[in-house]
Amino acid sequence: MTQSHDAEASSPSRPVDQGQESQTPSSTASPPPEDHKSVTKHSLWKKAYEIVTWTPPRCRWNPEQPPVFSMPLNILFGFAGAFTVANLYYNHPILNILAEDFNVPYVKVSQIPTAMQAGYAAGLLFLCPLGDLLKRRPFVLLLVLFTATMWYVYEIGLCVTKSLAVFTAISSITAITTVTPQLMLPLVGDLAPPNRRASALSIVVAGFMLGILVARVLSGTITNYVTWRAVYYLSLGMQYLIFVLLWLFMPDYPSTNPGGMNYFRMLWSILEILWTSPVLVQSCIIGFFTSAPFTSYWTTLTFLLASPPYEYSSLVIGLFALIGIAAMLLSPFYARQVIDRFVPLFSVILGELISLAGICIGTYTGTFTVAGPIIQAFLLDMGLQTSQIANRSAIYSIAPKARNRVNTAFMVSTFCGQLVGTAAGNHLYAKAGWIASGSYSVGSIGMALLFCFLRGPWQEGWFGWDKGWKITKAGNTADGIRQEKSHLAPKSPLDKVIENGEAEKGVTEESNTVKGLEELAGEDGRNVLRSTLDEVASTRSSKSKEKEDQIVRPEKGHEEKI
């Protein structure tokens, strides 16, 4: 019994035990339910990312036939910018309603637009430079989707909170992510021909202005008939609509720096660009002083129109912003006829003078006639658009591979100006009224004009006008100085040959020689190019003839010897 038992234990039982042992690791290797859920969750996120970043065939990048920058695409960028930047301005015409609802004075509720502009400036500084590193389509789409989702997540807080502090904090957070329009402006600078850049930029900038105006009109109208909280439900739907439209129609453009860059090194390079670019520093300072009166006016205008002698409703205050639509519609035509033809600084000075005239009229007549603020609304919007379009047309020529960083420097200074303008305007209005806040705006435009005249349009240094006063542009340029070629444009046959390594050094040298000779052709009344080429052909012909003679003479000598 003992032996048989030992035999059974030694031989037949081993395969069974091995099979059982082989099944045990497989059972222990299977992930627990928690790990399985995490894997499933990770795969769902990956699937969602692939869907969001998938590009329709008609929008995919083809270097042989890159997508054409058409007017519909330009208008799409303007539309997306309009209803994204509108998020910052929905609260402006209803500040008096918010003050009543939260039971706080005007000074307290005016912190909302100030906090949102500060958040927007932070997004400009830390998110927009990534446009020089990442591919624009997936980056823009993810940012728009994140913004829309943030609106959805925080919609409950925005629409039901009774705390002003909570409302201000939520508004500031959402403002950080609403910077996608500022990624489209440098892209338009990449795509548009240099001599038409101002016209293309004017459409997107006009979209921004439309967003500001529409935000005020919709906010005032909806608040008058329903409730101010319904305004933020509308903005939620618009953000998802923008995402769908961009997902369907925005082309997939390559990165301007496909080799990659360190993020912190890229942020530091903004300061380096500022240090070496006088035109950018000048534009940033002018943009700072020009944007301050804009936000100061539109913020304090609500208080002026809601107070005696006007006492208008929120609906009328919101409709008041429609005055700026005329300036918005004129800006593309003005950019085509003026800004594209003259050096940017000339158009900037014109814009500052237009703004100054409007501010003076509105400030010193607005307390007794509504005609003053109406005229100011039109001229201030027109002047601001003119100045901004011209400044952008100039600065985008500085560093084609770093346009997002250049735009970041310009827009951070611009929104810092808006931040200062809003805070100073509200403070001065609360202390001394409409004329005090308007007088601050007059001084701000005066400072902008001062910096305009410190440096001429052709000056390479930081100060002076010794390079001349000429205001017309030279050649196919955006700033009148630099000749540019877009890296997103179709490549010529010569570019393809050079990239493939098939171009010979002699061919390149000869083409360079011909190019230099072409510049000399026709000087002093004679065709230098033709005469030089004739001499080269004659020299080659004589050399070939000498070689033939060297070959024939030995043959003749050999015949004589024979």
C-alpha positions in Angstrom: 0.0 0.0 0.0 2.8 2.3 0.8 4.7 1.5 -2.4 1.7 1.9 -4.6 0.8 5.1 -2.9 4.3 6.3 -3.4 4.2 5.3 -7.1 0.9 7.2 -7.6 2.4 10.2 -5.9 5.6 10.0 -8.0 4.5 9.4 -11.5 0.8 9.9 -12.4 0.3 12.9 -10.2 3.1 15.0 -11.6 1.5 16.0 -14.9 -1.6 17.0 -13.0 0.3 19.0 -10.5 2.3 20.7 -13.3 -0.9 21.5 -15.1 -2.3 22.9 -12.0 0.8 24.9 -11.4 0.8 26.1 -14.9 -2.7 27.4 -14.5 -1.9 29.1 -11.3 0.5 31.7 -12.7 -1.9 32.4 -15.5 -4.7 33.1 -13.0 -2.4 35.3 -10.9 -1.1 37.2 -14.0 -4.5 38.4 -14.9 -4.9 42.1 -13.7 -7.2 42.7 -10.8 -10.5 44.5 -11.5 -9.0 47.9 -10.5 -6.1 47.6 -13.0 -8.5 46.5 -15.7 -10.6 49.6 -15.1 -7.6 51.8 -15.3 -6.5 50.2 -18.6 -9.9 50.6 -20.0 -10.1 54.2 -18.9 -6.6 54.8 -20.5 -7.7 53.3 -23.8 -10.9 55.5 -23.8 -8.8 58.6 -23.3 -6.5 57.5 -26.1 -9.4 56.8 -28.3 -10.9 60.3 -27.6 -7.5 61.9 -28.3 -7.3 60.1 -31.6 -10.8 61.3 -32.6 -10.1 64.9 -31.6 -6.8 65.0 -33.4 -7.9 63.1 -36.5 -7.6 65.2 -39.7 -10.1 64.9 -42.6 -8.3 64.1 -45.9 -9.0 67.4 -47.4 -7.4 69.2 -44.5 -4.2 67.1 -44.4 -0.8 68.7 -45.1 0.7 68.1 -48.5 4.0 70.1 -49.2 3.5 69.6 -52.9 0.0 71.1 -52.8 -0.4 72.9 -49.5 -3.9 74.0 -48.5 -4.9 77.4 -50.0 -5.4 80.3 -47.6 -8.8 81.3 -48.9 -11.3 84.0 -47.9 -13.7 81.4 -46.3 -10.8 80.1 -44.1 -9.9 83.7 -43.2 -13.5 84.4 -42.2 -13.6 81.1 -40.2 -10.6 82.3 -38.2 -12.3 85.6 -37.6 -15.5 83.9 -36.5 -13.7 81.6 -34.1 -11.8 84.6 -32.7 -15.0 86.6 -32.3 -16.9 84.2 -30.2 -13.9 83.1 -28.2 -12.8 86.6 -27.2 -16.4 87.4 -26.4 -16.0 85.3 -23.2 -14.0 88.2 -21.8 -16.7 90.8 -22.4 -20.1 89.3 -21.6 -20.0 90.9 -18.2 -19.2 94.4 -19.3 -22.7 95.8 -20.0 -24.3 94.0 -17.1 -21.9 95.1 -14.3 -24.7 97.2 -12.8 -27.0 94.1 -12.8 -24.2 92.0 -11.2 -23.7 94.7 -8.6 -27.4 94.5 -7.6 -27.6 90.7 -7.7 -24.5 90.3 -5.6 -25.4 93.2 -3.4 -22.0 95.0 -3.8 -20.9 98.5 -4.9 -19.7 99.2 -8.5 -16.1 99.2 -7.4 -16.3 95.6 -6.1 -18.0 94.2 -9.2 -15.6 95.9 -11.5 -13.0 93.4 -10.3 -14.5 90.8 -12.6 -13.3 92.2 -15.9 -10.0 93.1 -14.3 -9.5 89.5 -13.1 -10.5 88.0 -16.5 -8.0 90.2 -18.3 -5.3 89.2 -15.9 -6.1 85.5 -16.6 -6.1 86.1 -20.3 -2.6 87.7 -20.1 -1.3 84.7 -18.2 -2.7 82.4 -21.0 -1.0 84.6 -23.6 2.4 84.4 -21.8 2.4 80.6 -21.0 0.3 79.0 -23.7 0.7 81.0 -26.9 4.4 80.5 -27.3 3.7 76.8 -27.8 2.4 77.8 -31.3 6.0 77.9 -32.4 6.6 74.4 -31.2 3.5 72.3 -31.8 1.4 71.7 -34.9 -1.3 74.3 -34.9 -4.4 72.2 -35.8 -4.2 69.7 -32.9 -3.0 72.3 -30.5 -5.9 74.7 -31.3 -8.5 72.0 -31.3 -7.4 70.6 -27.9 -7.3 74.1 -26.5 -10.8 75.0 -27.8 -12.2 71.7 -26.5 -10.6 72.3 -23.1 -12.0 75.8 -23.0 -15.5 74.5 -23.9 -15.3 71.7 -21.4 -14.1 74.2 -18.7 -17.2 76.3 -19.5 -19.3 73.1 -19.1 -17.7 72.1 -15.8 -17.8 75.5 -14.3 -21.2 76.4 -15.8 -22.9 75.3 -12.6 -20.7 77.6 -10.6 -21.1 80.5 -13.0 -24.9 80.2 -13.2 -25.9 79.4 -9.6 -23.2 80.8 -7.4 -24.2 83.7 -5.1 -20.7 84.6 -4.1 -18.9 87.3 -5.9 -15.5 85.9 -5.0 -16.4 82.5 -6.5 -17.8 84.1 -9.6 -14.6 86.2 -10.1 -12.3 83.2 -9.5 -14.2 81.0 -12.0 -14.2 83.8 -14.6 -10.4 84.2 -14.2 -9.7 80.5 -14.7 -11.8 80.3 -17.9 -10.1 83.4 -19.2 -6.7 81.7 -19.1 -7.8 79.1 -21.7 -9.5 81.5 -24.1 -6.3 82.4 -26.0 -6.9 80.4 -29.1 -7.6 83.5 -31.3 -4.0 84.6 -30.6 -2.7 81.4 -32.2 -4.6 82.2 -35.4 -3.1 85.7 -36.0 0.5 84.4 -36.3 -0.9 81.6 -38.6 -2.5 84.3 -40.8 0.9 86.1 -40.8 2.5 82.8 -42.1 -0.1 82.2 -44.8 -0.9 85.6 -46.2 1.4 87.2 -48.9 3.5 90.0 -47.3 2.0 92.8 -49.4 -1.6 91.6 -48.4 -0.9 90.7 -44.8 -2.6 93.8 -43.3 -5.8 92.9 -45.3 -5.8 89.3 -44.0 -5.1 90.4 -40.5 -7.8 93.0 -40.6 -10.5 90.3 -41.1 -9.4 88.4 -38.0 -8.9 91.6 -35.9 -12.4 92.8 -37.1 -13.7 89.4 -35.9 -12.2 90.2 -32.5 -13.9 93.5 -32.4 -17.2 91.9 -33.6 -16.9 89.5 -30.7 -16.5 92.3 -28.2 -19.5 94.1 -29.7 -21.7 91.0 -30.0 -20.8 90.0 -26.4 -22.1 93.3 -25.2 -25.3 93.3 -27.4 -26.2 89.7 -26.5 -25.4 90.1 -22.9 -27.5 93.3 -22.5 -30.4 91.9 -24.5 -30.6 88.5 -22.8 -30.2 90.1 -19.4 -33.0 92.5 -20.1 -35.5 89.8 -21.1 -34.4 86.7 -19.2 -31.5 86.6 -16.7 -27.8 87.4 -16.9 -27.0 83.7 -16.1 -28.5 82.6 -19.5 -25.6 84.5 -21.2 -23.1 81.9 -20.0 -25.3 79.0 -21.3 -25.1 80.7 -24.7 -21.3 81.0 -24.5 -21.1 77.2 -23.7 -22.9 76.3 -26.9 -20.8 78.7 -29.0 -17.5 77.2 -27.8 -18.6 73.7 -28.9 -19.7 75.1 -32.3 -16.3 76.7 -32.8 -14.7 73.3 -32.0 -16.8 71.5 -34.6 -16.2 74.0 -37.3 -12.4 74.1 -36.8 -12.3 70.3 -36.6 -14.1 70.1 -40.0 -12.3 72.8 -41.9 -9.0 73.9 -40.3 -6.0 72.6 -42.3 -3.2 70.7 -40.6 -0.2 73.0 -41.0 3.3 71.8 -39.9 5.2 73.1 -37.0 7.5 76.1 -37.6 10.2 74.4 -35.5 9.8 70.7 -36.2 13.2 70.0 -34.5 11.7 70.9 -31.2 12.6 73.5 -28.5 12.9 73.6 -24.8 9.8 75.2 -23.3 11.6 77.4 -20.8 14.3 78.3 -23.3 11.5 79.3 -25.7 10.0 81.6 -23.0 13.4 83.1 -22.4 13.8 83.7 -26.1 10.9 86.2 -26.0 13.1 88.5 -23.9 16.0 88.0 -26.3 13.8 89.0 -29.2 12.7 92.1 -27.3 16.3 93.0 -26.5 17.3 92.9 -30.2 14.1 94.2 -31.9 13.5 98.0 -31.5 10.4 97.8 -33.7 8.9 95.2 -31.4 9.6 97.2 -28.2 8.1 100.3 -29.9 5.0 98.4 -30.9 4.5 96.9 -27.5 4.7 100.3 -25.7 2.3 101.8 -28.2 0.0 98.9 -27.9 0.0 99.3 -24.1 -1.0 102.9 -24.1 -3.5 102.5 -27.0 -5.4 99.6 -25.4 -5.8 101.2 -22.0 -8.4 103.9 -23.2 -10.4 101.2 -25.0 -11.2 99.1 -21.9 -11.5 102.2 -19.7 -14.1 103.6 -22.0 -16.3 100.5 -22.4 -16.2 99.7 -18.7 -17.1 103.1 -17.4 -19.6 103.7 -20.2 -21.9 101.3 -18.5 -21.9 103.4 -15.3 -22.4 106.6 -17.3 -25.4 105.4 -19.3 -27.0 103.8 -16.2 -26.8 107.0 -14.2 -28.5 110.4 -14.6 -29.2 112.1 -16.9 -29.5 109.0 -19.1 -30.6 106.0 -16.9 -30.7 103.6 -19.8 -31.6 99.9 -19.3 -29.2 97.1 -19.9 -30.7 96.5 -23.3 -30.0 100.0 -24.5 -26.5 99.9 -23.0 -25.9 96.6 -24.8 -27.2 97.9 -28.2 -25.0 101.0 -27.7 -22.0 98.7 -28.8 -23.5 98.3 -32.3 -22.0 101.7 -33.1 -18.6 100.0 -33.4 -19.9 97.7 -36.2 -19.4 100.4 -38.8 -15.7 100.7 -37.8 -15.4 97.0 -37.9 -16.8 96.7 -41.4 -14.6 99.5 -42.7 -11.3 98.1 -41.3 -10.6 95.5 -44.0 -11.2 98.0 -46.8 -9.1 100.6 -45.0 -6.3 98.1 -44.4 -6.3 97.2 -48.1 -6.2 100.8 -49.3 -4.0 102.4 -46.7 -2.1 100.0 -44.4 -1.0 97.7 -47.2 0.3 100.6 -49.2 2.2 102.6 -46.5 4.8 101.8 -43.9 3.1 100.5 -40.6 4.2 103.5 -38.5 2.3 105.9 -40.7 -0.9 104.0 -40.2 -0.2 103.7 -36.4 0.1 107.4 -36.1 -3.2 107.9 -38.1 -4.9 105.4 -35.7 -3.7 107.2 -32.6 -4.9 110.6 -34.0 -8.3 109.1 -34.8 -8.6 107.7 -31.3 -7.5 110.9 -29.7 -10.1 112.9 -31.6 -12.9 110.5 -30.5 -11.8 110.5 -26.8 -11.7 114.3 -26.6 -15.2 114.6 -28.1 -16.7 111.9 -25.9 -15.0 112.9 -22.7 -15.8 116.6 -22.6 -19.4 116.3 -24.1 -20.5 113.0 -22.7 -21.9 114.3 -19.5 -24.7 116.4 -21.2 -25.2 114.8 -24.6 -25.2 111.2 -25.7 -23.8 112.2 -29.1 -20.3 112.5 -27.5 -20.0 108.8 -26.4 -21.5 107.7 -29.7 -18.8 109.5 -31.7 -16.2 108.2 -29.3 -17.3 104.6 -29.8 -16.9 104.8 -33.5 -13.6 106.7 -33.6 -12.0 104.8 -30.7 -12.8 101.4 -32.3 -11.5 102.6 -35.7 -8.3 104.0 -34.3 -7.6 100.9 -32.2 -8.0 98.6 -35.1 -5.8 100.7 -37.4 -3.1 100.8 -34.9 -3.1 97.1 -34.0 -3.3 95.9 -37.6 -0.4 98.1 -38.6 1.7 97.1 -35.6 1.2 93.4 -36.2 2.0 93.8 -39.9 5.3 95.3 -38.8 6.3 92.9 -36.0 5.5 89.7 -37.9 8.3 90.4 -40.3 10.9 90.3 -37.5 11.2 86.5 -37.0 9.1 84.3 -39.3 10.0 81.2 -37.2 9.0 82.9 -33.9 5.8 84.7 -34.8 3.8 83.2 -31.9 6.5 84.5 -29.4 6.5 87.9 -31.1 2.7 88.0 -30.9 2.9 86.9 -27.2 5.2 89.8 -26.4 2.9 92.3 -28.2 -0.4 90.9 -26.8 0.9 90.6 -23.2 1.8 94.3 -23.3 -1.6 95.1 -24.9 -3.6 93.2 -22.3 -1.5 94.7 -19.5 -2.6 98.0 -20.9 -6.2 96.9 -20.9 -5.8 95.7 -17.4 -4.4 99.1 -16.3 -7.0 100.9 -18.3 -9.9 99.0 -16.7 -8.5 99.4 -13.2 -7.6 103.1 -13.6 -10.8 104.0 -15.4 -13.0 102.4 -12.8 -11.0 104.0 -9.9 -11.1 107.5 -11.5 -14.8 107.2 -12.4 -15.6 106.2 -8.8 -13.6 109.1 -7.4 -14.2 111.9 -9.9 -16.6 110.8 -12.6 -16.7 110.5 -16.4 -14.4 113.4 -17.2 -11.6 112.2 -14.9 -11.5 108.7 -16.5 -11.7 110.2 -20.0 -8.8 112.6 -19.3 -6.7 109.7 -18.3 -7.4 108.2 -21.7 -6.3 111.4 -23.4 -3.0 111.2 -21.6 -2.6 107.6 -22.5 -3.0 108.3 -26.2 -0.6 111.2 -25.9 2.1 108.8 -24.5 1.5 106.4 -27.4 2.0 109.3 -29.9 5.2 110.3 -28.1 6.7 106.8 -28.6 5.6 106.9 -32.2 7.7 109.9 -32.9 10.8 108.6 -31.0 11.7 106.3 -33.8 11.3 106.6 -37.6 9.9 103.8 -39.9 13.2 103.1 -41.6 15.3 103.4 -38.4 17.4 100.3 -37.5 18.3 101.6 -34.0 16.3 102.6 -31.0 15.8 106.3 -31.7 16.0 108.8 -34.5 14.6 109.7 -37.9 17.9 110.1 -39.9 16.9 107.2 -42.3 14.2 109.4 -43.9 10.6 110.2 -43.7 9.3 108.2 -46.7 5.9 106.6 -46.0 5.4 104.3 -49.0 6.5 100.7 -48.9 9.2 99.2 -51.1 8.4 96.0 -53.1 6.6 92.9 -51.9 7.0 93.6 -48.2 4.8 93.9 -45.1 7.0 96.4 -43.2 8.5 98.1 -46.2 12.0 96.7 -45.5 12.2 92.9 -45.3 11.6 90.6 -48.3 9.8 87.5 -47.0 8.8 84.0 -48.3 6.3 81.9 -46.3 7.6 78.5 -45.3 4.1 77.2 -45.9 4.1 78.3 -49.5 4.4 75.7 -52.4 8.0 74.8 -53.1 9.6 75.7 -56.4 11.3 73.1 -58.5 14.7 74.5 -57.5 13.8 74.2 -53.8 13.0 70.5 -54.4 16.2 69.9 -56.2 18.3 71.5 -53.5 16.4 69.6 -50.7 17.0 66.3 -52.5 20.7 67.0 -52.8 20.7 66.9 -56.6 21.8 70.4 -57.2 25.5 70.7 -58.2 27.6 73.5 -56.9 28.5 74.8 -60.3 24.8 75.1 -61.2 24.1 77.1 -58.1 27.1 79.3 -58.6 26.1 80.0 -62.2 22.5 80.8 -61.2 23.9 83.2 -58.5 26.1 84.8 -61.1 23.3 85.2 -63.5 21.1 86.7 -60.8 23.8 89.2 -59.9 24.3 90.1 -63.6 20.6 90.6 -64.0 20.8 93.3 -61.4 23.4 95.0 -63.5 21.6 94.6 -66.7 20.6 97.8 -68.4 22.8 100.2 -66.4 24.6 103.0 -68.3 22.4 102.4 -71.4 23.8 99.0 -72.3 22.8 95.4 -71.6 25.6 94.2 -69.3 24.0 90.8 -68.9 23.9 90.1 -72.7 27.4 91.3 -73.4 28.8 89.3 -70.4 27.0 86.1 -71.5 28.3 86.6 -75.1 31.9 86.9 -73.8 31.5 83.7 -71.8 30.1 81.9 -74.8 32.9 83.2 -77.0 35.5 82.0 -74.5 34.0 78.5 -74.2 33.9 78.3 -78.1 37.6 79.3 -78.4 38.7 76.8 -75.8 36.8 73.9 -77.5 38.4 74.9 -80.8 41.9 74.7 -79.3 41.1 71.2 -78.0 40.1 70.1 -81.4 43.3 71.5 -82.9 45.4 69.6 -80.4 43.6 66.4 -81.3 43.9 66.9 -85.1 47.6 68.1 -85.3 49.2 64.9 -84.0 47.1 63.0 -86.5 48.5 65.2 -89.3 52.1 64.8 -88.0 51.6 61.0 -87.9 50.5 61.0 -91.5 53.5 63.0 -92.6 55.8 60.7 -90.8 54.3 57.7 -92.5 
